[in-house]
Amino acid sequence: MKSPFLNFVRDAIRAKQYSIRTEKTYLHWIVRYIRFHQMQHPKDMGAVHIRQFLDHLAVKGKVAANTQKTALNSLVFLYRQVLGVELEDFSDFYRARAPNKLPTVLTQQEISRLFSHLTGDALTCSALMYGSGLRVMETVRLRVQDVDFDKLTILVREGKGRKQRITTLAPELATRLRRQIDWVESLWHKDRQERTWGGVYLPNALERKYPSAPFELGWQYLFPAAGFSSDPRSDKSRRHHIGEQSVQRSVKRALNKASISKPASCHSLRHSFATHLLERGADIRTIQAQLGHSDIRTTEIYTHVLNRGGHAVRSPLSDLALKTS
């Protein structure tokens, strides 16, 4: 990165231990903001300039509401955390409209057909998304030690908003996940023989506190990449997790093969998890906790299916005959 200022911003983001994805996103919107205002330095701009940029995104750019919100978060971080400037009120900017639509939900028959066209990591990841209500990124970021076979739970340590939660694990997945861990262990033994191996990535605070942790089996990714890559934050040679796009592409192909015409995606499996739990009588608050929603109103979108109450959580994956290999 050539700009000293952007390097300064990047260092501030890393000091907060944000993910590499957040780093790239924030830098993207900060650069766009600067270019929109003909390369003026952010310290010479303020609330008026932010409002103009956000108005432009919504009116001219016609971006989605979440996209505009991401741009806003990036600029608020820039001014408050990097420049130390408390901005004047600019809340009257034109807000992009969020689409008023219900989530795409698959029937259990459709999910069974979808799974019949998936294999390997794509099948296991999809089963976790449907069986445990995980997002695709939460799935590929799972570590070996996040799976608790005794309690039949999964720890989501890198959820949206950097929140942790515990969700249910379908017992039908236990055999498949044990085999997955055996495979990870075999790779781990192999990696330990490589002199250039820098261990698995951990957030800076954890790696400083537990310097041996990156080299322990429990911290290795449950879905490791095929080879090593260079960590852009440290230049260390590491084995990262598989990319979410590879899972998304596999699911998209399987949807086509299964002749499912709904506008479905990986996230539809999470939507289906929540909806099917509601259909089976799970309480809305329980589903909120399983999904990791901060606001109950986010979860209430699933009440287009009857909310019959009830508190026990049994994964909907248990109703399917999933392949064990």
Secondary structure as GFF3:
##gff-version 3
##sequence-region A 1 325
A	DSSP	alpha_helix	4	15	.	.	.	ID=ss1
A	DSSP	alpha_helix	20	36	.	.	.	ID=ss2
A	DSSP	three_ten_helix	42	44	.	.	.	ID=ss3
A	DSSP	alpha_helix	47	59	.	.	.	ID=ss4
A	DSSP	alpha_helix	65	77	.	.	.	ID=ss5
A	DSSP	pi_helix	78	82	.	.	.	ID=ss6
A	DSSP	alpha_helix	108	115	.	.	.	ID=ss7
A	DSSP	alpha_helix	120	132	.	.	.	ID=ss8
A	DSSP	alpha_helix	136	140	.	.	.	ID=ss9
A	DSSP	three_ten_helix	144	146	.	.	.	ID=ss10
A	DSSP	beta_strand	147	148	.	.	.	ID=ss11
A	DSSP	beta_strand	153	156	.	.	.	ID=ss12
A	DSSP	three_ten_helix	160	162	.	.	.	ID=ss13
A	DSSP	beta_strand	165	168	.	.	.	ID=ss14
A	DSSP	three_ten_helix	171	173	.	.	.	ID=ss15
A	DSSP	alpha_helix	174	191	.	.	.	ID=ss16
A	DSSP	alpha_helix	204	209	.	.	.	ID=ss17
A	DSSP	three_ten_helix	213	215	.	.	.	ID=ss18
A	DSSP	three_ten_helix	217	219	.	.	.	ID=ss19
A	DSSP	beta_strand	229	230	.	.	.	ID=ss20
A	DSSP	beta_strand	237	238	.	.	.	ID=ss21
A	DSSP	alpha_helix	244	257	.	.	.	ID=ss22
A	DSSP	alpha_helix	266	279	.	.	.	ID=ss23
A	DSSP	alpha_helix	284	291	.	.	.	ID=ss24
A	DSSP	alpha_helix	296	299	.	.	.	ID=ss25
A	DSSP	three_ten_helix	300	304	.	.	.	ID=ss26
A	DSSP	three_ten_helix	316	319	.	.	.	ID=ss27
###
